[in-house]
Amino acid sequence: MRGALPIADAELDALFAPLAPFAVLVLAVSGGADSLAMMHLIVRWAQLRPRTGRKLVVATVDHGLRKGSHGEARWVAGEAEKLHLSHELLTWTGDKPSAGIQDAAREARYRLLAALAWRLSEAGPVAIVTAHTEDDQAETLLMRLARGSGLDGLTGISPSRFVGRGAECRLVRPLLTVSGARLRATLQAAGATWIEDPSNECDRFERVRLRKARALLEELGLSNDKIALSARRLERARQALDAAAEQLATTVHLDLHGGTFASLDVQAFEAAPEETRLRLMARLIQAFGGQDEPLRLAKLEALNARMTKPRFEGATLAGTIVSRRGGDLRVFREPGRAGLAPLELSPGSAAVWDRRFRVWAAPSIGRPIEVRALGARGFAELRQQLDDDRGLPPAKAAATLPAFWHKGELIGVPQLSGLRGAPASWGAAGRLYSAEFLW
């Protein structure tokens, strides 16, 4: 920490400019030095750049993994109160895994923070703000390099990303260019204290081992600031490739069919560079798959290799079915062995179903309804009501669409209401219920 300078007021505008568009800032504060410093700095920035209606909320997740964690969370609440901030204590309940505990804890933390952000979103766009630093960025890149990650992995921690497709909520990390040493110096200059997490000294965690090897890495020229600089430069390359994938979607005449299934021209797709093909396919699989786990690059590469073979007919990956029909490549949701989870929707409310659709019911319906998959039987019954069944989607894709039910009676399927030859009642139901595909 010797030689590290506290962060000055003159630096705050540049650091926290990404937070300016948001009405609500949820500050994820654990009690460690990085997050405590972030809380103090954002409060100071808000004082220097006041905005009418901006709301700051401190959130602490109690993972319940060690004795004293609840008390530490309450201590953070006290520190937030000193700065006149409201505090939310979020608790990870239920069984904890015996292996992969850090990954599971991270997933639970973001799930709880996202749920809080969703509750606060009525006030406007929400940012969940975390205190990831330049040190975290460097460690992440090294860990992913050790796993043979591709470009997306080697870009490290993203400065900003959506929390859920279609959501008015982003996860923002404004301190990725700041070292942890400077954040500690900032707290010391303010006379503030922090909590040291004992798990930061546990050698069974990969990140801790890397942290302890920092001195050796710096002797080899692998300092955290240089590694983080490489991550930022790789991020520029990633953005360029993402733009190329967007252009490819136009070239291959990609049609999402309202979220029922995706279709694209196989010949134009196979003529594109492999990296852009992989990126477009990854996005389609993530959008249609309804999965929580990130898609592994090795599995995507294996699918891509199979798709280029002349006799390829179909395959499944990450909750999707990928198939060929004539000159088209198609991607749609796979029902899966366990089926698709239903949800109850109250009048006038909206929710995300199967991570694919934002579903909504009009206030005038006056009764709770159930949203669940149409199913093969439901689709077959609807098909019999059509005067003209041309233009129907693949039966397997239609079976996974969100359908609205009340006491076992099918009320409507928004994605099918505009079909040629559909009964007039389908259109009427479409004015009371909607399902927006989250692309």
Secondary structure, 3 states (H helix, E strand, C coil): CCCCCCCCHHHHHHHHHHHCCCCEEEEECCCCHHHHHHHHHHHHHHHHCCCCCCEEEEEEEECCCCCCHHHHHHHHHHHHHHCCCEEEEEECCCCCCCCCHHHHHHHHHHHHHHHHHHHHHHHCCEEEECCCCHHHHHHHHHHHHHCCCCHHHHCCCCCEEECCCCCCEEEECCCCCCCHHHHHHHHHHCCCCCCCCHHHHCCCCHHHHHHHCHHHHHHCCCCHHHHHHHHHHHHHHHHHHHHHHHHHHHHCCCECHHHCCEEEEHHHHHCCCHHHHHHHHHHHHHHHHCCCCCCCHHHHHHHHHHHCCCCCCEEEECCEEEEEECCEEEEEECCCCCCCCCEEECCCCEEEECCCEEEEECHHHCCCEEEEECHHHHHHHHHHHCCCCCCCCCHHHHCCCEEEEECCEEEECHHHCCCCCCCHHHHHHHCCEEEEECC
